[in-house]
């Protein structure tokens, strides 16, 4: 009988290594009550962050520990911190120091507004300030402002929302966290077949049925626009390049405007008869072109699950 050494690494089941703490990002969303924390949390979630609301600061550390587990797919955590008591503030200071020691990239987003604007916002919703305690509204605001003064000084991003609409606030957040311009706009392109209905959720719909249909070429019929012979055939067709040149320019112009107007998600649909050949090839090529502009582009094909003879 052969003895086994339980400490022998070769005999142990390999365990996944933890994710380095440096790959984890933590964003703390805080600031004055009524300054727009809830809307900021929604915008940050749209950017791909995992958002936790009303989180006690002490719980940040176990959450980060979970994120550094290699099984976790969450690497960007945004926590809305409501620091309304001295004990919470002390806890937060200790937690931030601990995250710094771990090498976790941590940023603080602080939302502010003038006393006059905060008073108007509270009066419009007819709710008391959390620190009002039956007294005057301005007293609660003043107490919170004094309590958060040090945290505001430590913040990486400070946004005064006094004169901002919710769309302007969202634009400021995208600028502060992702930068400016078209690269903040996520683009999705999908192909479809007109015979199965025009999509309702597209910002742009293009019709490429003016191109020769590979369906009528026997050696191409059973292929799709994802296959190189079909793609080459479609893109070499008369008018394909000219259409793509013009459409690429139009989309680029629109996306720049969308970025200015706080529209950060754009859907483009490209259709042919059955959604198998021309629209698929043109979608892939348009995506390739738009990526050269630095845009985040994804592509899908609505009809490829259908039978090939439907093309």
Buried (B, 14 or more C-beta within 10 A) or exposed (E): EEEEEEEEEEEEEEEEEEBEBEEBBBBBBBBBBBBBBEBBBBBBEBBEBBBBEEBBBEEBBEBBBEBBEEEBEEBBBBBBBBBBEEEBBEBBBEBBEEBEEBEBBBBBBBBBBBBEBBBEBBEEEEEEBEBBEEEEBBBBBBBBBEBBEEBBEEBEBBBBBBEBEBEEBBBBBBBBBBEEBBBBBBBBBBBBBBBBEEEEEBBBBBBBEEBBBBBEBEEBBEBBBBBEEBBEBBBEBEEBEEBBEEBBEEBBEBBBEBBEEBBBEBBBBBBBBBBBBBBBBBBBBBBEBBEEBEBBBEBEBBBBEBEBEBB
